[in-house]
Amino acid sequence: MSRICPISGKRPVRGRHIWRSGKAKKKGGIGTHVTAKTKRWFYPNLQRVKVLLPSGQVKFIRVAASVIKKGLITKAPVRTWKKPVLAKAA
């Protein structure tokens, strides 16, 4: 399963985690220095949501949290159907 949002197109991006050592000058040190740059991935915040599609079909899809916050999807209504109770013969 890919980590791509089908609506916003958000996907994992490469970046770096920068390691610094030393004490800041304004805190009384001689300044911080970069000692290493480790490569890493930044992943989108994907959530599994039950969505009502334009065709009327209800489906689970994985979308970014920002898409949910912006209201770009319509969440499916809560199902109210209950199993019918069979009457016992007495």
Residue frames as a rotation matrix with the C-alpha (Angstrom) as fourth column:
MET 1
0.585 0.811 0.000 0.00
0.811 -0.585 0.000 0.00
0.000 0.000 -1.000 0.00
SER 2
-0.249 -0.719 0.649 1.52
0.683 -0.605 -0.409 3.31
0.687 0.341 0.642 -1.08
ARG 3
-0.192 0.096 -0.977 1.85
0.868 -0.449 -0.215 6.25
-0.459 -0.889 0.003 1.27
ILE 4
-0.972 -0.071 0.224 0.28
0.191 -0.797 0.573 8.73
0.138 0.600 0.788 -1.15
CYS 5
-0.413 0.867 -0.279 -2.92
0.104 -0.259 -0.960 10.69
-0.905 -0.425 0.016 -0.47
PRO 6
-0.409 0.271 0.872 -5.28
0.890 0.329 0.315 10.24
-0.201 0.905 -0.375 -3.47
ILE 7
0.664 0.744 0.071 -6.84
0.746 -0.653 -0.133 13.72
-0.053 0.142 -0.988 -2.98
SER 8
0.849 -0.354 -0.392 -3.98
-0.218 -0.911 0.351 16.06
-0.482 -0.213 -0.850 -2.06
GLY 9
0.810 -0.565 -0.158 -1.17
0.027 0.306 -0.952 14.04
0.586 0.766 0.263 -3.65
LYS 10
0.443 -0.667 0.599 0.98
-0.897 -0.330 0.295 14.27
0.001 -0.668 -0.744 -0.53
ARG 11
0.809 -0.285 -0.514 3.76
0.114 0.934 -0.339 11.69
0.577 0.216 0.788 -0.52
PRO 12
0.683 -0.626 -0.377 6.91
0.560 0.117 0.820 10.92
-0.469 -0.771 0.431 1.47
VAL 13
0.843 -0.482 0.241 9.73
-0.162 -0.653 -0.740 13.44
0.514 0.584 -0.628 0.96
ARG 14
0.285 -0.843 -0.457 13.44
0.843 0.447 -0.299 13.11
0.456 -0.300 0.838 1.67
GLY 15
0.792 -0.099 0.603 15.13
-0.277 -0.938 0.210 15.37
0.545 -0.333 -0.770 4.15
ARG 16
-0.203 -0.914 -0.352 17.90
0.237 0.303 -0.923 15.51
0.950 -0.271 0.155 6.72
HIS 17
0.916 0.265 -0.301 18.15
0.347 -0.145 0.927 15.42
0.202 -0.953 -0.224 10.48
ILE 18
0.255 -0.849 0.462 20.91
-0.078 -0.495 -0.866 17.86
0.964 0.185 -0.193 11.42
TRP 19
0.580 -0.192 -0.792 22.99
0.791 0.367 0.490 16.97
0.197 -0.910 0.365 14.50
ARG 20
0.388 -0.455 0.802 24.44
-0.172 -0.890 -0.421 19.96
0.905 0.025 -0.424 16.34
SER 21
0.352 -0.323 -0.879 26.83
0.898 0.380 0.220 20.12
0.263 -0.867 0.424 19.26
GLY 22
-0.722 -0.655 0.223 28.02
0.527 -0.730 -0.436 22.94
0.448 -0.197 0.872 21.45
LYS 23
-0.101 0.632 -0.769 26.42
0.856 -0.338 -0.390 25.73
-0.507 -0.698 -0.507 23.43
ALA 24
0.508 0.393 0.766 24.77
0.772 -0.603 -0.203 28.76
0.382 0.694 -0.610 21.82
LYS 25
-0.507 -0.770 0.387 26.69
0.550 -0.635 -0.543 32.04
0.664 -0.063 0.745 21.97
LYS 26
-0.144 0.509 0.849 23.85
-0.445 -0.799 0.404 33.86
0.884 -0.320 0.342 23.68
LYS 27
0.905 0.405 -0.131 23.91
-0.088 0.479 0.873 31.20
0.417 -0.778 0.469 26.40
GLY 28
0.657 -0.696 0.288 27.60
-0.636 -0.308 0.708 31.75
-0.404 -0.648 -0.645 27.07
GLY 29
0.497 -0.464 0.733 29.13
0.410 0.870 0.273 29.18
-0.765 0.165 0.623 24.71
ILE 30
-0.496 -0.751 -0.437 31.33
-0.154 -0.418 0.895 29.46
-0.855 0.511 0.092 21.64
GLY 31
-0.140 0.562 -0.815 28.47
-0.972 -0.234 0.006 28.58
-0.188 0.793 0.579 19.26
THR 32
0.408 0.355 0.841 26.88
-0.209 0.933 -0.292 25.43
-0.889 -0.056 0.455 17.92
HIS 33
-0.480 -0.605 -0.635 28.43
-0.818 0.046 0.574 23.40
-0.318 0.795 -0.517 15.12
VAL 34
0.680 0.670 -0.297 26.90
-0.733 0.611 -0.299 20.88
-0.019 0.421 0.907 12.74
THR 35
-0.257 -0.805 0.535 28.52
-0.737 0.522 0.430 17.50
-0.625 -0.284 -0.727 13.33
ALA 36
-0.879 0.005 0.477 26.40
0.254 0.851 0.460 15.26
-0.403 0.526 -0.749 11.07
LYS 37
-0.302 0.832 -0.466 23.53
-0.912 -0.394 -0.112 15.29
-0.277 0.391 0.878 8.59
THR 38
-0.801 0.084 0.593 21.57
0.059 0.996 -0.062 12.05
-0.596 -0.014 -0.803 8.61
LYS 39
-0.776 0.551 -0.307 19.20
-0.460 -0.161 0.873 11.34
0.432 0.819 0.379 5.72
ARG 40
-0.773 0.609 0.176 15.61
0.192 0.489 -0.851 10.57
-0.604 -0.624 -0.496 6.68
TRP 41
-0.674 0.654 0.344 12.04
0.468 0.019 0.883 10.48
0.571 0.756 -0.319 5.31
PHE 42
-0.824 0.566 -0.016 9.12
-0.380 -0.574 -0.725 12.74
-0.419 -0.592 0.688 6.22
TYR 43
-0.817 0.560 0.134 5.82
0.556 0.706 0.438 10.83
0.150 0.432 -0.889 5.87
PRO 44
-0.549 0.707 0.446 2.36
-0.445 -0.699 0.559 12.38
0.707 0.108 0.699 5.38
ASN 45
-0.828 0.334 0.451 -0.16
-0.389 0.236 -0.890 11.98
-0.404 -0.913 -0.065 8.20
LEU 46
-0.594 0.604 -0.531 -2.47
-0.440 0.309 0.843 9.47
0.674 0.735 0.082 6.49
GLN 47
-0.632 0.510 0.584 -5.68
-0.550 0.236 -0.801 8.38
-0.547 -0.827 0.131 8.19
ARG 48
-0.919 0.393 0.016 -8.05
0.321 0.726 0.608 5.56
0.227 0.564 -0.794 7.23
VAL 49
-0.683 0.700 -0.208 -11.49
-0.424 -0.611 -0.668 7.13
-0.595 -0.368 0.714 6.76
LYS 50
-0.408 0.672 0.618 -14.86
0.793 0.596 -0.125 5.82
-0.452 0.440 -0.776 5.58
VAL 51
-0.790 -0.018 -0.612 -15.81
-0.208 -0.932 0.296 8.19
-0.576 0.361 0.733 2.75
LEU 52
0.300 0.898 0.322 -19.01
0.384 0.195 -0.903 8.75
-0.873 0.394 -0.286 0.78
LEU 53
-0.735 -0.620 0.277 -17.96
0.447 -0.136 0.884 8.90
-0.510 0.773 0.377 -2.90
PRO 54
-0.653 0.485 -0.581 -19.79
-0.632 -0.773 0.065 11.05
-0.417 0.409 0.811 -5.50
SER 55
-0.652 0.394 -0.648 -21.26
-0.366 0.584 0.724 7.85
0.664 0.709 -0.237 -6.99
GLY 56
0.370 0.813 0.450 -22.97
-0.800 0.032 0.599 7.14
0.473 -0.581 0.663 -3.64
GLN 57
0.495 -0.290 -0.819 -20.63
0.271 0.947 -0.172 4.28
0.826 -0.137 0.547 -2.79
VAL 58
0.822 -0.267 0.504 -19.14
-0.570 -0.350 0.744 4.06
-0.022 -0.898 -0.440 0.72
LYS 59
0.664 -0.679 -0.312 -15.48
0.343 0.648 -0.681 3.11
0.665 0.345 0.663 0.82
PHE 60
0.753 -0.547 -0.367 -12.46
0.307 -0.202 0.930 3.18
-0.583 -0.813 0.016 3.13
ILE 61
0.614 -0.660 0.433 -9.58
0.420 -0.191 -0.887 5.29
0.669 0.726 0.160 1.80
ARG 62
0.187 -0.655 -0.732 -6.38
0.918 -0.150 0.368 6.63
-0.351 -0.741 0.573 3.32
VAL 63
0.534 0.049 0.844 -6.26
0.486 -0.835 -0.258 10.43
0.692 0.548 -0.470 3.16
ALA 64
-0.603 -0.793 0.089 -4.04
0.455 -0.433 -0.778 13.08
0.655 -0.428 0.622 4.71
ALA 65
-0.256 0.481 -0.839 -5.25
0.927 -0.123 -0.353 14.66
-0.273 -0.868 -0.414 7.96
SER 66
-0.798 -0.083 -0.597 -5.11
0.005 -0.991 0.132 18.09
-0.603 0.102 0.792 6.30
VAL 67
-0.834 0.545 -0.088 -7.69
-0.068 0.057 0.996 16.91
0.548 0.837 -0.011 3.73
ILE 68
-0.207 0.763 -0.612 -10.06
0.879 0.420 0.227 15.91
0.430 -0.491 -0.758 6.55
LYS 69
-0.393 -0.017 -0.919 -9.54
0.678 -0.681 -0.277 19.26
-0.621 -0.732 0.279 8.32
LYS 70
-0.926 -0.011 -0.378 -10.22
-0.218 -0.802 0.556 21.23
-0.309 0.597 0.740 5.12
GLY 71
-0.062 0.975 0.213 -13.44
-0.248 0.192 -0.950 19.29
-0.967 -0.111 0.230 4.53
LEU 72
-0.427 -0.188 -0.885 -12.43
-0.889 -0.094 0.449 18.05
-0.168 0.978 -0.126 1.06
ILE 73
-0.863 0.189 -0.468 -14.06
0.025 0.942 0.334 14.68
0.504 0.277 -0.818 1.74
THR 74
0.024 0.915 0.404 -17.55
-0.870 -0.180 0.460 13.70
0.493 -0.362 0.791 2.87
LYS 75
-0.879 -0.319 0.354 -17.51
-0.467 0.727 -0.504 11.22
-0.097 -0.608 -0.788 5.72
ALA 76
-0.545 0.689 -0.477 -20.01
0.079 0.609 0.789 8.39
0.834 0.392 -0.387 5.42
PRO 77
0.077 0.640 0.765 -23.02
-0.839 -0.373 0.397 8.60
0.539 -0.672 0.508 7.76
VAL 78
-0.769 -0.296 0.567 -23.09
-0.604 0.627 -0.492 6.31
-0.210 -0.721 -0.661 10.78
ARG 79
-0.619 0.526 -0.583 -25.00
-0.155 0.646 0.748 3.15
0.770 0.553 -0.318 9.95
THR 80
-0.477 0.535 0.698 -28.26
-0.876 -0.226 -0.426 2.78
-0.070 -0.814 0.576 11.94
TRP 81
0.257 0.578 -0.775 -29.33
-0.642 0.701 0.310 -0.61
0.722 0.417 0.551 10.58
LYS 82
-0.372 -0.314 0.874 -29.69
-0.876 0.429 -0.218 -3.34
-0.306 -0.847 -0.435 13.19
LYS 83
-0.920 -0.002 -0.393 -30.11
-0.153 0.923 0.354 -7.06
0.362 0.385 -0.849 12.84
PRO 84
-0.007 0.989 0.148 -33.80
-0.726 -0.107 0.680 -8.07
0.688 -0.103 0.718 13.08
VAL 85
-0.710 -0.163 0.685 -34.68
-0.663 0.483 -0.573 -9.94
-0.237 -0.861 -0.451 16.26
LEU 86
-0.551 0.506 -0.664 -36.36
-0.191 0.698 0.690 -13.27
0.812 0.507 -0.288 15.64
ALA 87
0.048 0.672 0.739 -39.44
-0.975 -0.131 0.182 -13.92
0.219 -0.729 0.649 17.80
LYS 88
-0.924 -0.367 0.109 -39.21
-0.383 0.875 -0.295 -17.13
0.013 -0.315 -0.949 19.88
ALA 89
-0.144 0.886 -0.440 -42.04
-0.392 0.357 0.848 -19.60
0.909 0.294 0.297 19.40
ALA 90
-0.677 -0.086 0.731 -43.65
-0.736 0.053 -0.675 -20.35
0.019 -0.995 -0.099 22.75
